[in-house]
Amino acid sequence: MGPVVNIQQSEAWNGWEGRLWAENPDRYNGMLDDFNAALFTAAEIDEGHQVLDVGCGTGRTTRLAAELATRGRVAGIDLSAPMLARARADAAGIPNIEFVQGDAQVHPFPEAGFDRAISRGGVMFFADLVAGFANIRRGLRPGGRLAFIGPTAPNPDGDYTRATAALAEFMSGPSPAARGMMSMVDPARIDEVLTEAGFRDITVNRVEAIEVLGEDAAAAAEFICSLGPVQFNLQGLDKSTVDKIRDEVRAGLRRYETPQGVQVPGTVWLVRATN
Ligand SMILES: C[S@@+](CC[C@H](N)C(=O)[O-])C[C@H]1O[C@@H](n2cnc3c(N)ncnc32)[C@H](O)[C@@H]1O
């Protein structure tokens, strides 16, 4: 692994929260996959492009980028050894993919080596956001593009918040891996960070999509209660209290059950910028 300055994040994503993602990629992808189309439309990856996937995790978007950059190459970088192990296993046999364990804030990317940098929720965690994005920009050729999606601020009237209202009083702080996750929920802040990092032509747009949380309300409630940020906040409670919360979440999710699973509308920021 190269140099790491985000040590707390590295420990978190190499610990139990990283293992949760590594062991359950289908569940996390179910939650996020409906946002992929917007991300890849913004990225405009050509068949000859060199692409960097920042915070690639278990590699879903890395593999999708490799299907587009057929004559190019895609590099996924991530802090998490367990998630990268899963990414490498799932990308076995794909010739134009490589994975690197490293801290994207300081990793020595080849200067101007990439045409595109993409990320599905892996760029909000830098302790120094401007330094992180400036480092990614140095890896992009002049005119190269950054496209990423990241979380919006929690919406108290949103479907997810209402469906999981039983959790609210117990969610007192972020889990170790979630620290920094909300660092760029303000579009003005996104613009400020990227401008300071040297990007231009910055656009920030809200995108809505469907998060599939499980095959039925029981499976979705189980998944939600297993998420790192939730599990972390429920850990001190006795079993009967956790069972009651899970039952209430299951009841809240029932109205979102469809033959294609529990489908809850969600939103992200889609950000595009040019070097
Ligand atoms: C919310 S997960 C998203 C994973 C993946 N992009 C996906 O959509 O499934 C965030 C990812 O960012 C990675 N990450 C966080 N900070 C990082 C950093 N400084 N350098 C590289 N990866 C980082 C984490 O290890 C984790 O895999």
The ligand as an SDF file (V2000), in Angstrom:
LIG
                    3D

 27 29  0  0  0  0  0  0  0  0999 V2000
  -19.5310    4.1230    0.7290 C   0  0  0  0  0  0  0  0  0  0  0  0
  -18.2220    3.0590    0.2200 S   0  0  0  0  0  0  0  0  0  0  0  0
  -18.5240    2.9910   -1.5310 C   0  0  0  0  0  0  0  0  0  0  0  0
  -17.8080    1.8590   -2.1970 C   0  0  0  0  0  0  0  0  0  0  0  0
  -18.0270    1.7190   -3.7060 C   0  0  0  0  0  0  0  0  0  0  0  0
  -17.6800    2.9210   -4.4270 N   0  0  0  0  0  0  0  0  0  0  0  0
  -19.4410    1.3090   -4.0210 C   0  0  0  0  0  0  0  0  0  0  0  0
  -20.1810    2.1040   -4.5890 O   0  0  0  0  0  0  0  0  0  0  0  0
  -19.8200    0.1650   -3.7010 O   0  0  0  0  0  0  0  0  0  0  0  0
  -16.8460    4.1690    0.3520 C   0  0  0  0  0  0  0  0  0  0  0  0
  -15.5250    3.5820   -0.0940 C   0  0  0  0  0  0  0  0  0  0  0  0
  -14.5370    4.6180   -0.1030 O   0  0  0  0  0  0  0  0  0  0  0  0
  -13.3220    4.0820    0.3770 C   0  0  0  0  0  0  0  0  0  0  0  0
  -12.4740    5.1920    0.8530 N   0  0  0  0  0  0  0  0  0  0  0  0
  -12.7310    6.0580    1.8590 C   0  0  0  0  0  0  0  0  0  0  0  0
  -11.7410    6.9460    1.9900 N   0  0  0  0  0  0  0  0  0  0  0  0
  -10.8140    6.6420    1.0330 C   0  0  0  0  0  0  0  0  0  0  0  0
   -9.5560    7.1920    0.6740 C   0  0  0  0  0  0  0  0  0  0  0  0
   -9.0190    8.2320    1.3370 N   0  0  0  0  0  0  0  0  0  0  0  0
   -8.8660    6.6210   -0.3400 N   0  0  0  0  0  0  0  0  0  0  0  0
   -9.3850    5.5310   -1.0070 C   0  0  0  0  0  0  0  0  0  0  0  0
  -10.5650    4.9760   -0.6940 N   0  0  0  0  0  0  0  0  0  0  0  0
  -11.2900    5.5220    0.3100 C   0  0  0  0  0  0  0  0  0  0  0  0
  -13.7530    3.1080    1.4660 C   0  0  0  0  0  0  0  0  0  0  0  0
  -12.7500    2.1630    1.7740 O   0  0  0  0  0  0  0  0  0  0  0  0
  -14.9940    2.4950    0.8220 C   0  0  0  0  0  0  0  0  0  0  0  0
  -14.6780    1.3640    0.0660 O   0  0  0  0  0  0  0  0  0  0  0  0
  1  2  1  0
  2  3  1  0
  2 10  1  0
  3  4  1  0
  4  5  1  0
  5  6  1  0
  5  7  1  0
  7  8  2  0
  7  9  1  0
 10 11  1  0
 11 12  1  0
 11 26  1  0
 12 13  1  0
 13 14  1  0
 13 24  1  0
 14 15  1  0
 14 23  1  0
 15 16  2  0
 16 17  1  0
 17 18  1  0
 17 23  2  0
 18 19  1  0
 18 20  2  0
 20 21  1  0
 21 22  2  0
 22 23  1  0
 24 25  1  0
 24 26  1  0
 26 27  1  0
M  CHG  2   2   1   9  -1
M  END
$$$$
